[in-house]
Amino acid sequence: MASSLFMSQSELPSETSADPRRPALVQSLRSRYADAERRQDAAAKQALFQEAVYLGIRPEEFTAPG
């Protein structure tokens, strides 16, 4: 049987995952995103979005006003 290239919804990381690093990662992304916004640095923001995808963090978790 061939394996799927896509992850099922249950395999995706969630906000409620037990990863103790997650709050620190989100806070780091939030802080660096705010800095990139102040500098109007589109390349830095794009890199942060890519990092977030890699980490399984949705953009609205760190771009939304806190």
HTML snippet that shows the backbone in 3Dmol.js (N, CA, C, O; Angstrom):
<script src="https://3Dmol.org/build/3Dmol-min.js"></script>
<div id="view" style="width:600px;height:400px;position:relative"></div>
<script>
const pdb = `
ATOM      1  N   MET A   1       0.853  -1.178   0.000  1.00  0.00           N
ATOM      2  CA  MET A   1       0.000   0.000   0.000  1.00  0.00           C
ATOM      3  C   MET A   1       0.896   1.237   0.000  1.00  0.00           C
ATOM      4  O   MET A   1       1.854   1.313   0.770  1.00  0.00           O
ATOM      5  N   ALA A   2       0.591   2.191  -0.849  1.00  0.00           N
ATOM      6  CA  ALA A   2       1.383   3.420  -0.927  1.00  0.00           C
ATOM      7  C   ALA A   2       1.008   4.341   0.225  1.00  0.00           C
ATOM      8  O   ALA A   2      -0.156   4.451   0.612  1.00  0.00           O
ATOM      9  N   SER A   3       2.026   4.995   0.755  1.00  0.00           N
ATOM     10  CA  SER A   3       1.743   5.938   1.839  1.00  0.00           C
ATOM     11  C   SER A   3       1.364   7.286   1.258  1.00  0.00           C
ATOM     12  O   SER A   3       1.796   7.643   0.162  1.00  0.00           O
ATOM     13  N   SER A   4       0.575   8.014   1.976  1.00  0.00           N
ATOM     14  CA  SER A   4       0.111   9.320   1.540  1.00  0.00           C
ATOM     15  C   SER A   4       1.202  10.350   1.737  1.00  0.00           C
ATOM     16  O   SER A   4       1.956  10.291   2.708  1.00  0.00           O
ATOM     17  N   LEU A   5       1.286  11.300   0.808  1.00  0.00           N
ATOM     18  CA  LEU A   5       2.240  12.397   0.930  1.00  0.00           C
ATOM     19  C   LEU A   5       1.721  13.482   1.852  1.00  0.00           C
ATOM     20  O   LEU A   5       2.463  14.389   2.228  1.00  0.00           O
ATOM     21  N   PHE A   6       0.462  13.395   2.215  1.00  0.00           N
ATOM     22  CA  PHE A   6      -0.151  14.436   3.033  1.00  0.00           C
ATOM     23  C   PHE A   6      -0.402  13.908   4.433  1.00  0.00           C
ATOM     24  O   PHE A   6      -0.730  12.738   4.628  1.00  0.00           O
ATOM     25  N   MET A   7      -0.240  14.796   5.401  1.00  0.00           N
ATOM     26  CA  MET A   7      -0.503  14.422   6.784  1.00  0.00           C
ATOM     27  C   MET A   7      -1.995  14.525   7.052  1.00  0.00           C
ATOM     28  O   MET A   7      -2.665  15.442   6.576  1.00  0.00           O
ATOM     29  N   SER A   8      -2.492  13.595   7.802  1.00  0.00           N
ATOM     30  CA  SER A   8      -3.895  13.706   8.196  1.00  0.00           C
ATOM     31  C   SER A   8      -4.009  14.803   9.236  1.00  0.00           C
ATOM     32  O   SER A   8      -3.014  15.191   9.847  1.00  0.00           O
ATOM     33  N   GLN A   9      -5.200  15.297   9.436  1.00  0.00           N
ATOM     34  CA  GLN A   9      -5.422  16.375  10.394  1.00  0.00           C
ATOM     35  C   GLN A   9      -4.940  15.978  11.786  1.00  0.00           C
ATOM     36  O   GLN A   9      -4.446  16.823  12.533  1.00  0.00           O
ATOM     37  N   SER A  10      -5.076  14.710  12.141  1.00  0.00           N
ATOM     38  CA  SER A  10      -4.669  14.266  13.477  1.00  0.00           C
ATOM     39  C   SER A  10      -3.154  14.240  13.637  1.00  0.00           C
ATOM     40  O   SER A  10      -2.662  14.214  14.765  1.00  0.00           O
ATOM     41  N   GLU A  11      -2.399  14.246  12.533  1.00  0.00           N
ATOM     42  CA  GLU A  11      -0.940  14.217  12.613  1.00  0.00           C
ATOM     43  C   GLU A  11      -0.328  15.612  12.667  1.00  0.00           C
ATOM     44  O   GLU A  11       0.865  15.756  12.935  1.00  0.00           O
ATOM     45  N   LEU A  12      -1.135  16.637  12.416  1.00  0.00           N
ATOM     46  CA  LEU A  12      -0.619  17.995  12.433  1.00  0.00           C
ATOM     47  C   LEU A  12      -0.439  18.471  13.869  1.00  0.00           C
ATOM     48  O   LEU A  12      -1.253  18.162  14.739  1.00  0.00           O
ATOM     49  N   PRO A  13       0.640  19.230  14.114  1.00  0.00           N
ATOM     50  CA  PRO A  13       0.798  19.782  15.463  1.00  0.00           C
ATOM     51  C   PRO A  13      -0.345  20.740  15.768  1.00  0.00           C
ATOM     52  O   PRO A  13      -0.859  21.406  14.870  1.00  0.00           O
ATOM     53  N   SER A  14      -0.730  20.807  16.998  1.00  0.00           N
ATOM     54  CA  SER A  14      -1.818  21.704  17.374  1.00  0.00           C
ATOM     55  C   SER A  14      -1.363  22.619  18.487  1.00  0.00           C
ATOM     56  O   SER A  14      -0.331  22.395  19.120  1.00  0.00           O
ATOM     57  N   GLU A  15      -2.149  23.651  18.712  1.00  0.00           N
ATOM     58  CA  GLU A  15      -1.849  24.591  19.782  1.00  0.00           C
ATOM     59  C   GLU A  15      -1.809  23.895  21.134  1.00  0.00           C
ATOM     60  O   GLU A  15      -1.118  24.348  22.046  1.00  0.00           O
ATOM     61  N   THR A  16      -2.531  22.820  21.265  1.00  0.00           N
ATOM     62  CA  THR A  16      -2.621  22.136  22.546  1.00  0.00           C
ATOM     63  C   THR A  16      -1.605  21.006  22.668  1.00  0.00           C
ATOM     64  O   THR A  16      -1.683  20.203  23.598  1.00  0.00           O
ATOM     65  N   SER A  17      -0.652  20.937  21.740  1.00  0.00           N
ATOM     66  CA  SER A  17       0.336  19.870  21.818  1.00  0.00           C
ATOM     67  C   SER A  17       1.144  20.023  23.101  1.00  0.00           C
ATOM     68  O   SER A  17       1.196  21.104  23.688  1.00  0.00           O
ATOM     69  N   ALA A  18       1.761  18.953  23.523  1.00  0.00           N
ATOM     70  CA  ALA A  18       2.471  18.932  24.794  1.00  0.00           C
ATOM     71  C   ALA A  18       3.892  19.488  24.685  1.00  0.00           C
ATOM     72  O   ALA A  18       4.664  19.356  25.635  1.00  0.00           O
ATOM     73  N   ASP A  19       4.257  20.094  23.579  1.00  0.00           N
ATOM     74  CA  ASP A  19       5.599  20.626  23.405  1.00  0.00           C
ATOM     75  C   ASP A  19       5.803  21.831  24.322  1.00  0.00           C
ATOM     76  O   ASP A  19       5.186  22.875  24.109  1.00  0.00           O
ATOM     77  N   PRO A  20       6.649  21.705  25.327  1.00  0.00           N
ATOM     78  CA  PRO A  20       6.841  22.809  26.270  1.00  0.00           C
ATOM     79  C   PRO A  20       7.537  24.024  25.641  1.00  0.00           C
ATOM     80  O   PRO A  20       7.519  25.114  26.214  1.00  0.00           O
ATOM     81  N   ARG A  21       8.145  23.841  24.476  1.00  0.00           N
ATOM     82  CA  ARG A  21       8.828  24.952  23.803  1.00  0.00           C
ATOM     83  C   ARG A  21       7.868  25.841  23.039  1.00  0.00           C
ATOM     84  O   ARG A  21       8.208  26.978  22.712  1.00  0.00           O
ATOM     85  N   ARG A  22       6.695  25.353  22.753  1.00  0.00           N
ATOM     86  CA  ARG A  22       5.775  26.065  21.855  1.00  0.00           C
ATOM     87  C   ARG A  22       5.495  27.512  22.270  1.00  0.00           C
ATOM     88  O   ARG A  22       5.599  28.397  21.421  1.00  0.00           O
ATOM     89  N   PRO A  23       5.148  27.797  23.516  1.00  0.00           N
ATOM     90  CA  PRO A  23       4.899  29.205  23.876  1.00  0.00           C
ATOM     91  C   PRO A  23       6.117  30.101  23.630  1.00  0.00           C
ATOM     92  O   PRO A  23       5.973  31.237  23.179  1.00  0.00           O
ATOM     93  N   ALA A  24       7.297  29.594  23.921  1.00  0.00           N
ATOM     94  CA  ALA A  24       8.516  30.375  23.692  1.00  0.00           C
ATOM     95  C   ALA A  24       8.753  30.588  22.200  1.00  0.00           C
ATOM     96  O   ALA A  24       9.189  31.663  21.788  1.00  0.00           O
ATOM     97  N   LEU A  25       8.470  29.576  21.395  1.00  0.00           N
ATOM     98  CA  LEU A  25       8.640  29.710  19.946  1.00  0.00           C
ATOM     99  C   LEU A  25       7.673  30.745  19.380  1.00  0.00           C
ATOM    100  O   LEU A  25       8.057  31.580  18.561  1.00  0.00           O
ATOM    101  N   VAL A  26       6.422  30.687  19.819  1.00  0.00           N
ATOM    102  CA  VAL A  26       5.420  31.653  19.348  1.00  0.00           C
ATOM    103  C   VAL A  26       5.817  33.060  19.779  1.00  0.00           C
ATOM    104  O   VAL A  26       5.712  34.001  18.992  1.00  0.00           O
ATOM    105  N   GLN A  27       6.266  33.212  21.009  1.00  0.00           N
ATOM    106  CA  GLN A  27       6.676  34.533  21.491  1.00  0.00           C
ATOM    107  C   GLN A  27       7.876  35.060  20.700  1.00  0.00           C
ATOM    108  O   GLN A  27       7.937  36.247  20.380  1.00  0.00           O
ATOM    109  N   SER A  28       8.816  34.190  20.390  1.00  0.00           N
ATOM    110  CA  SER A  28       9.973  34.591  19.592  1.00  0.00           C
ATOM    111  C   SER A  28       9.541  35.049  18.205  1.00  0.00           C
ATOM    112  O   SER A  28      10.003  36.082  17.720  1.00  0.00           O
ATOM    113  N   LEU A  29       8.660  34.288  17.566  1.00  0.00           N
ATOM    114  CA  LEU A  29       8.147  34.678  16.251  1.00  0.00           C
ATOM    115  C   LEU A  29       7.404  36.008  16.342  1.00  0.00           C
ATOM    116  O   LEU A  29       7.561  36.872  15.478  1.00  0.00           O
ATOM    117  N   ARG A  30       6.598  36.172  17.382  1.00  0.00           N
ATOM    118  CA  ARG A  30       5.815  37.400  17.562  1.00  0.00           C
ATOM    119  C   ARG A  30       6.744  38.618  17.696  1.00  0.00           C
ATOM    120  O   ARG A  30       6.509  39.657  17.079  1.00  0.00           O
ATOM    121  N   SER A  31       7.780  38.477  18.494  1.00  0.00           N
ATOM    122  CA  SER A  31       8.722  39.569  18.715  1.00  0.00           C
ATOM    123  C   SER A  31       9.483  39.919  17.430  1.00  0.00           C
ATOM    124  O   SER A  31       9.622  41.090  17.077  1.00  0.00           O
ATOM    125  N   ARG A  32       9.969  38.893  16.745  1.00  0.00           N
ATOM    126  CA  ARG A  32      10.726  39.144  15.507  1.00  0.00           C
ATOM    127  C   ARG A  32       9.826  39.671  14.399  1.00  0.00           C
ATOM    128  O   ARG A  32      10.269  40.460  13.563  1.00  0.00           O
ATOM    129  N   TYR A  33       8.558  39.239  14.384  1.00  0.00           N
ATOM    130  CA  TYR A  33       7.614  39.756  13.394  1.00  0.00           C
ATOM    131  C   TYR A  33       7.344  41.244  13.650  1.00  0.00           C
ATOM    132  O   TYR A  33       7.291  42.035  12.709  1.00  0.00           O
ATOM    133  N   ALA A  34       7.177  41.619  14.904  1.00  0.00           N
ATOM    134  CA  ALA A  34       6.951  43.023  15.247  1.00  0.00           C
ATOM    135  C   ALA A  34       8.148  43.876  14.823  1.00  0.00           C
ATOM    136  O   ALA A  34       7.970  44.981  14.311  1.00  0.00           O
ATOM    137  N   ASP A  35       9.362  43.372  15.032  1.00  0.00           N
ATOM    138  CA  ASP A  35      10.559  44.099  14.599  1.00  0.00           C
ATOM    139  C   ASP A  35      10.578  44.260  13.080  1.00  0.00           C
ATOM    140  O   ASP A  35      10.893  45.334  12.567  1.00  0.00           O
ATOM    141  N   ALA A  36      10.239  43.184  12.364  1.00  0.00           N
ATOM    142  CA  ALA A  36      10.213  43.241  10.899  1.00  0.00           C
ATOM    143  C   ALA A  36       9.140  44.214  10.412  1.00  0.00           C
ATOM    144  O   ALA A  36       9.336  44.911   9.416  1.00  0.00           O
ATOM    145  N   GLU A  37       8.021  44.259  11.107  1.00  0.00           N
ATOM    146  CA  GLU A  37       6.958  45.220  10.759  1.00  0.00           C
ATOM    147  C   GLU A  37       7.454  46.653  10.920  1.00  0.00           C
ATOM    148  O   GLU A  37       7.233  47.492  10.047  1.00  0.00           O
ATOM    149  N   ARG A  38       8.125  46.930  12.037  1.00  0.00           N
ATOM    150  CA  ARG A  38       8.643  48.282  12.279  1.00  0.00           C
ATOM    151  C   ARG A  38       9.642  48.698  11.204  1.00  0.00           C
ATOM    152  O   ARG A  38       9.681  49.859  10.795  1.00  0.00           O
ATOM    153  N   ARG A  39      10.454  47.732  10.749  1.00  0.00           N
ATOM    154  CA  ARG A  39      11.465  48.024   9.716  1.00  0.00           C
ATOM    155  C   ARG A  39      10.881  47.953   8.306  1.00  0.00           C
ATOM    156  O   ARG A  39      11.559  48.280   7.332  1.00  0.00           O
ATOM    157  N   GLN A  40       9.624  47.526   8.200  1.00  0.00           N
ATOM    158  CA  GLN A  40       8.982  47.290   6.911  1.00  0.00           C
ATOM    159  C   GLN A  40       9.838  46.355   6.049  1.00  0.00           C
ATOM    160  O   GLN A  40      10.097  46.624   4.876  1.00  0.00           O
ATOM    161  N   ASP A  41      10.266  45.253   6.663  1.00  0.00           N
ATOM    162  CA  ASP A  41      11.166  44.289   6.032  1.00  0.00           C
ATOM    163  C   ASP A  41      10.376  43.067   5.565  1.00  0.00           C
ATOM    164  O   ASP A  41      10.148  42.125   6.323  1.00  0.00           O
ATOM    165  N   ALA A  42       9.969  43.110   4.302  1.00  0.00           N
ATOM    166  CA  ALA A  42       9.155  42.030   3.744  1.00  0.00           C
ATOM    167  C   ALA A  42       9.921  40.704   3.693  1.00  0.00           C
ATOM    168  O   ALA A  42       9.330  39.646   3.912  1.00  0.00           O
ATOM    169  N   ALA A  43      11.210  40.745   3.409  1.00  0.00           N
ATOM    170  CA  ALA A  43      12.006  39.515   3.337  1.00  0.00           C
ATOM    171  C   ALA A  43      12.086  38.845   4.709  1.00  0.00           C
ATOM    172  O   ALA A  43      12.008  37.620   4.802  1.00  0.00           O
ATOM    173  N   ALA A  44      12.240  39.628   5.763  1.00  0.00           N
ATOM    174  CA  ALA A  44      12.295  39.061   7.114  1.00  0.00           C
ATOM    175  C   ALA A  44      10.951  38.434   7.478  1.00  0.00           C
ATOM    176  O   ALA A  44      10.912  37.357   8.071  1.00  0.00           O
ATOM    177  N   LYS A  45       9.852  39.099   7.127  1.00  0.00           N
ATOM    178  CA  LYS A  45       8.527  38.543   7.427  1.00  0.00           C
ATOM    179  C   LYS A  45       8.318  37.237   6.673  1.00  0.00           C
ATOM    180  O   LYS A  45       7.773  36.280   7.225  1.00  0.00           O
ATOM    181  N   GLN A  46       8.745  37.191   5.419  1.00  0.00           N
ATOM    182  CA  GLN A  46       8.609  35.959   4.634  1.00  0.00           C
ATOM    183  C   GLN A  46       9.399  34.822   5.290  1.00  0.00           C
ATOM    184  O   GLN A  46       8.915  33.693   5.363  1.00  0.00           O
ATOM    185  N   ALA A  47      10.595  35.113   5.759  1.00  0.00           N
ATOM    186  CA  ALA A  47      11.406  34.098   6.427  1.00  0.00           C
ATOM    187  C   ALA A  47      10.725  33.612   7.708  1.00  0.00           C
ATOM    188  O   ALA A  47      10.795  32.428   8.038  1.00  0.00           O
ATOM    189  N   LEU A  48      10.072  34.516   8.422  1.00  0.00           N
ATOM    190  CA  LEU A  48       9.360  34.121   9.638  1.00  0.00           C
ATOM    191  C   LEU A  48       8.164  33.228   9.319  1.00  0.00           C
ATOM    192  O   LEU A  48       7.889  32.276  10.050  1.00  0.00           O
ATOM    193  N   PHE A  49       7.455  33.527   8.239  1.00  0.00           N
ATOM    194  CA  PHE A  49       6.343  32.666   7.832  1.00  0.00           C
ATOM    195  C   PHE A  49       6.861  31.268   7.489  1.00  0.00           C
ATOM    196  O   PHE A  49       6.239  30.269   7.851  1.00  0.00           O
ATOM    197  N   GLN A  50       7.982  31.197   6.799  1.00  0.00           N
ATOM    198  CA  GLN A  50       8.551  29.896   6.447  1.00  0.00           C
ATOM    199  C   GLN A  50       8.975  29.128   7.695  1.00  0.00           C
ATOM    200  O   GLN A  50       8.758  27.920   7.789  1.00  0.00           O
ATOM    201  N   GLU A  51       9.577  29.826   8.646  1.00  0.00           N
ATOM    202  CA  GLU A  51       9.972  29.194   9.904  1.00  0.00           C
ATOM    203  C   GLU A  51       8.744  28.674  10.644  1.00  0.00           C
ATOM    204  O   GLU A  51       8.757  27.568  11.184  1.00  0.00           O
ATOM    205  N   ALA A  52       7.694  29.470  10.666  1.00  0.00           N
ATOM    206  CA  ALA A  52       6.468  29.067  11.348  1.00  0.00           C
ATOM    207  C   ALA A  52       5.884  27.802  10.726  1.00  0.00           C
ATOM    208  O   ALA A  52       5.453  26.898  11.442  1.00  0.00           O
ATOM    209  N   VAL A  53       5.867  27.737   9.408  1.00  0.00           N
ATOM    210  CA  VAL A  53       5.358  26.542   8.728  1.00  0.00           C
ATOM    211  C   VAL A  53       6.190  25.326   9.138  1.00  0.00           C
ATOM    212  O   VAL A  53       5.648  24.262   9.435  1.00  0.00           O
ATOM    213  N   TYR A  54       7.494  25.496   9.149  1.00  0.00           N
ATOM    214  CA  TYR A  54       8.386  24.409   9.547  1.00  0.00           C
ATOM    215  C   TYR A  54       8.080  23.932  10.968  1.00  0.00           C
ATOM    216  O   TYR A  54       8.114  22.735  11.255  1.00  0.00           O
ATOM    217  N   LEU A  55       7.782  24.883  11.845  1.00  0.00           N
ATOM    218  CA  LEU A  55       7.509  24.562  13.247  1.00  0.00           C
ATOM    219  C   LEU A  55       6.070  24.123  13.502  1.00  0.00           C
ATOM    220  O   LEU A  55       5.743  23.685  14.605  1.00  0.00           O
ATOM    221  N   GLY A  56       5.207  24.236  12.490  1.00  0.00           N
ATOM    222  CA  GLY A  56       3.811  23.865  12.662  1.00  0.00           C
ATOM    223  C   GLY A  56       3.002  24.925  13.395  1.00  0.00           C
ATOM    224  O   GLY A  56       2.019  24.611  14.067  1.00  0.00           O
ATOM    225  N   ILE A  57       3.416  26.172  13.265  1.00  0.00           N
ATOM    226  CA  ILE A  57       2.727  27.285  13.926  1.00  0.00           C
ATOM    227  C   ILE A  57       2.009  28.106  12.864  1.00  0.00           C
ATOM    228  O   ILE A  57       2.608  28.511  11.868  1.00  0.00           O
ATOM    229  N   ARG A  58       0.722  28.348  13.085  1.00  0.00           N
ATOM    230  CA  ARG A  58      -0.060  29.123  12.122  1.00  0.00           C
ATOM    231  C   ARG A  58       0.310  30.600  12.224  1.00  0.00           C
ATOM    232  O   ARG A  58       0.543  31.093  13.327  1.00  0.00           O
ATOM    233  N   PRO A  59       0.370  31.317  11.102  1.00  0.00           N
ATOM    234  CA  PRO A  59       0.749  32.721  11.105  1.00  0.00           C
ATOM    235  C   PRO A  59      -0.087  33.595  12.035  1.00  0.00           C
ATOM    236  O   PRO A  59       0.438  34.520  12.654  1.00  0.00           O
ATOM    237  N   GLU A  60      -1.383  33.309  12.137  1.00  0.00           N
ATOM    238  CA  GLU A  60      -2.219  34.148  12.998  1.00  0.00           C
ATOM    239  C   GLU A  60      -1.856  34.036  14.473  1.00  0.00           C
ATOM    240  O   GLU A  60      -2.268  34.875  15.274  1.00  0.00           O
ATOM    241  N   GLU A  61      -1.095  33.020  14.838  1.00  0.00           N
ATOM    242  CA  GLU A  61      -0.674  32.865  16.234  1.00  0.00           C
ATOM    243  C   GLU A  61       0.380  33.895  16.626  1.00  0.00           C
ATOM    244  O   GLU A  61       0.506  34.236  17.802  1.00  0.00           O
ATOM    245  N   PHE A  62       1.145  34.397  15.641  1.00  0.00           N
ATOM    246  CA  PHE A  62       2.183  35.367  15.995  1.00  0.00           C
ATOM    247  C   PHE A  62       2.012  36.722  15.297  1.00  0.00           C
ATOM    248  O   PHE A  62       2.727  37.670  15.622  1.00  0.00           O
ATOM    249  N   THR A  63       1.093  36.824  14.361  1.00  0.00           N
ATOM    250  CA  THR A  63       0.885  38.107  13.676  1.00  0.00           C
ATOM    251  C   THR A  63      -0.270  38.893  14.247  1.00  0.00           C
ATOM    252  O   THR A  63      -0.345  40.108  14.063  1.00  0.00           O
ATOM    253  N   ALA A  64      -1.173  38.220  14.938  1.00  0.00           N
ATOM    254  CA  ALA A  64      -2.339  38.905  15.501  1.00  0.00           C
ATOM    255  C   ALA A  64      -1.902  39.821  16.638  1.00  0.00           C
ATOM    256  O   ALA A  64      -1.033  39.461  17.433  1.00  0.00           O
ATOM    257  N   PRO A  65      -2.500  40.997  16.714  1.00  0.00           N
ATOM    258  CA  PRO A  65      -2.151  41.895  17.828  1.00  0.00           C
ATOM    259  C   PRO A  65      -2.429  41.216  19.163  1.00  0.00           C
ATOM    260  O   PRO A  65      -3.480  40.609  19.363  1.00  0.00           O
ATOM    261  N   GLY A  66      -1.478  41.330  20.056  1.00  0.00           N
ATOM    262  CA  GLY A  66      -1.590  40.639  21.342  1.00  0.00           C
ATOM    263  C   GLY A  66      -2.218  41.476  22.348  1.00  0.00           C
ATOM    264  O   GLY A  66      -2.389  41.047  23.489  1.00  0.00           O
TER     265      GLY A  66
END
`;
const viewer = $3Dmol.createViewer("view");
viewer.addModel(pdb, "pdb");
viewer.setStyle({}, {cartoon: {color: "spectrum"}});
viewer.zoomTo();
viewer.render();
</script>
